[in-house]
Amino acid sequence: ISAVVNQPESGQMGIGTIAEISLGGVKILIPKGFEQQTLINSQNSRFEIVFNLPAGNKLIRLSCESNRVVDAEDGIHIGAFFVDADFKSYKALQTYLM
């Protein structure tokens, strides 16, 4: 699932791919060449992901905090948990995952 990775505090915005998603968090891949667009390079970085679920046209917006950041051959892998989730977005995600 393609996603926009937004960091409102720093004004940074980039593109990523959601590799894994659960009710608790997400694993995002920022491809090589796009790392400079985001400043998620350590634990506890706050950011927001915006994406559409494959089953619908509803825009999902979730706030995240990074828990693990790994620089790999194909890009940067970011493990993050959801914080202060928008209720409607979280509910839509829950329905999709169930």
Contact map, one row per residue, 1 for C-alpha under 8 A:
11100000000000001110000000000000000000000000000000111100000000000000000000000000000000000000000000
11110000000000111100000000000000000000000000000000100000000000000000000000000000000000000000000000
11111000000000111100000000000000000000000000000011110000000000000000000000000000000000000000000000
01111100000011110000000000000000000000000000000011100000000000000000000000000000000000000000000000
00111110000011110000000000000000000001000000001111000000000000000000000000000000000000000000000000
00011111001111000000000000000000000001000000001111000000000000000000000000000000000000000000000000
00001111111110000000000000000000000001100000011100000000000000000000000000000000000000000000000000
00000111111100000000000000000000000000000000001100000000000000000000000000000000000000000000000000
00000011111100000000000000000000000000000000000000000000000000000000000000000000000000000000000000
00000011111100000000000000000000000000000000000000000000000000000000000000000000000000000000000000
00000111111110000000000000000000000000000000000000000000000000000000000000000000000000000000000000
00000111111111000000000000000000000011100000000000000000000000000000000000000000000000000000000000
00011110001111100000000000000000000011000000000000000000000000000000000000000000000000000000000000
00011100000111110000000000000000010011000000000000000000000000000000000000000000000000000000000000
01111000000011111000000000000100010000000000000000000000000000000000000000000000000000000000000000
01111000000001111100000000011110000000000000000000000000000000000000000000000000000000000000000000
11100000000000111110000000011100000000000000000000000000000000000000000000000000000000000000000000
11100000000000011111100001111000000000000000000000000000000000000000000000000000000000000000000000
10000000000000001111100001111000000000000000000000000000000000000000000000000000000000000000000000
00000000000000000111110001110000000000000000000000000000000000000000000000000000000000000000000000
00000000000000000111111111100000000000000000000000000000000000000000000000000000000000000000000000
00000000000000000001111111000000000000000000000000000000000000000000000000000000000000000000000010
00000000000000000000111110000000000000000000000000000000000000000000000000000000000000000100110010
00000000000000000000111111000000000000000000000000000000000000000000000000000000110000000000000000
00000000000000000000111111100000000000000000000000000000000000010000000000000011110000000000000000
00000000000000000111110111110000000000000000000000000000000000000000000000000011110000000000000000
00000000000000000111100011111000000000000000000000000000000000000000000000001111000000000000000000
00000000000000011111000001111100000000000000000000000000000000000000000000001110000000000000000000
00000000000000011110000000111110000000000000000000000000000000000000000000111100000000000000000000
00000000000000111000000000011111011000000000000000000000000000000000000000111100000000000000000000
00000000000000010000000000001111111000000000000000000000000000000000000001110000000000000000000000
00000000000000000000000000000111111000000000000000000000000000000000000011110000000000000000000000
00000000000000000000000000000011111100000000000000000000000000000000000000100000000000000000000000
00000000000001100000000000000111111111000000000000000000000000000000000000000000000000000000000000
00000000000000000000000000000111111111100000000000000000000000000000000000110000000000000000000000
00000000000000000000000000000000111111100000000000000000000000000000000000000000000000000000000000
00000000000111000000000000000000011111100000000000000000000000000000000000000000000000000000000000
00001110000111000000000000000000011111110000000000000000000000000000000000000000000000000000000000
00000010000100000000000000000000001111111000000000000000000000000000000000000000000000000000000000
00000000000000000000000000000000000001111100100000000000000000000100100000000100000000000000000000
00000000000000000000000000000000000000111110100000000000000000000000100000000000000000000000000000
00000000000000000000000000000000000000011111100000000000000000000111100000000000000000000000000000
00000000000000000000000000000000000000001111100000000000000000001111100000000000000000000000000000
00000000000000000000000000000000000000000111110000000000000000001110000000000000000000000000000000
00000000000000000000000000000000000000011111111000000000000000001100000000000000000000000000000000
00000010000000000000000000000000000000000001111100000000000000111100000000000000000000000000000000
00001111000000000000000000000000000000000000111110000000000000111100000000000000000000000000000000
00001111000000000000000000000000000000000000011111000000000011110000000000000000000000000000000000
00111100000000000000000000000000000000000000001111100000000111110000000000000000000000000000000000
00111100000000000000000000000000000000000000000111110000001111000000000000000000000000000000000000
11110000000000000000000000000000000000000000000011111000001110000000000000000000000000000000000000
10100000000000000000000000000000000000000000000001111101111100000000000000000000000000000000000000
10000000000000000000000000000000000000000000000000111111111100000000000000000000000000000000100100
10000000000000000000000000000000000000000000000000011111100000000000000000000000000000000000000000
00000000000000000000000000000000000000000000000000001111100000000000000000000000000000000000000100
00000000000000000000000000000000000000000000000000011111110000000000000000000000000000000000000000
00000000000000000000000000000000000000000000000000011111111000000000000000000000000000000000000000
00000000000000000000000000000000000000000000000000011001111100000000000000000000000000000000000000
00000000000000000000000000000000000000000000000001111000111110000000000000000000000000001000000000
00000000000000000000000000000000000000000000000011111000011111000000000000000000000000001101100000
00000000000000000000000000000000000000000000000111100000001111100000000000000000000011001000000000
00000000000000000000000000000000000000000000000111000000000111110000000000000000011111001100000000
00000000000000000000000000000000000000000000011110000000000011111000000000000000011111000000000000
00000000000000000000000010000000000000000000011110000000000001111100000000000001111000000000000000
00000000000000000000000000000000000000000011111000000000000000111110000000000001111000000000000000
00000000000000000000000000000000000000010111111000000000000000011111100000000111100000000000000000
00000000000000000000000000000000000000000111000000000000000000001111100000000111100000000000000000
00000000000000000000000000000000000000000110000000000000000000000111110000000111000000000000000000
00000000000000000000000000000000000000011110000000000000000000000111111000011110000000000000000000
00000000000000000000000000000000000000000000000000000000000000000001111100011100000000000000000000
00000000000000000000000000000000000000000000000000000000000000000000111110111000000000000000000000
00000000000000000000000000000000000000000000000000000000000000000000011111111000000000000000000000
00000000000000000000000000000001000000000000000000000000000000000000001111100000000000000000000000
00000000000000000000000000000011000000000000000000000000000000000000000111110000000000000000000000
00000000000000000000000000001111101000000000000000000000000000000000001111111000000000000000000000
00000000000000000000000000001111001000000000000000000000000000000000111101111100000000000000000000
00000000000000000000000000111100000000000000000000000000000000000000111100111110000000000000000000
00000000000000000000000000111100000000010000000000000000000000000111110000011111000000000000000000
00000000000000000000000011110000000000000000000000000000000000000111100000001111100000000000000000
00000000000000000000000011100000000000000000000000000000000000011111000000000111110000000000000000
00000000000000000000000111000000000000000000000000000000000000011110000000000011111000000000000000
00000000000000000000000111000000000000000000000000000000000001111000000000000001111110000000000000
00000000000000000000000000000000000000000000000000000000000001111000000000000000111110000000000000
00000000000000000000000000000000000000000000000000000000000001100000000000000000011111000000000000
00000000000000000000000000000000000000000000000000000000000011100000000000000000011111101100000000
00000000000000000000000000000000000000000000000000000000000011100000000000000000000111111100000000
00000000000000000000000000000000000000000000000000000000000000000000000000000000000011111110000000
00000000000000000000000000000000000000000000000000000000000000000000000000000000000001111111000000
00000000000000000000000000000000000000000000000000000000001111000000000000000000000011111111100000
00000000000000000000001000000000000000000000000000000000000101000000000000000000000011111111110000
00000000000000000000000000000000000000000000000000000000000000000000000000000000000000111111111000
00000000000000000000000000000000000000000000000000000000000100000000000000000000000000011111111100
00000000000000000000001000000000000000000000000000001000000100000000000000000000000000001111111110
00000000000000000000001000000000000000000000000000000000000000000000000000000000000000000111111111
00000000000000000000000000000000000000000000000000000000000000000000000000000000000000000011111111
00000000000000000000000000000000000000000000000000001010000000000000000000000000000000000001111111
00000000000000000000011000000000000000000000000000000000000000000000000000000000000000000000111111
00000000000000000000000000000000000000000000000000000000000000000000000000000000000000000000011111
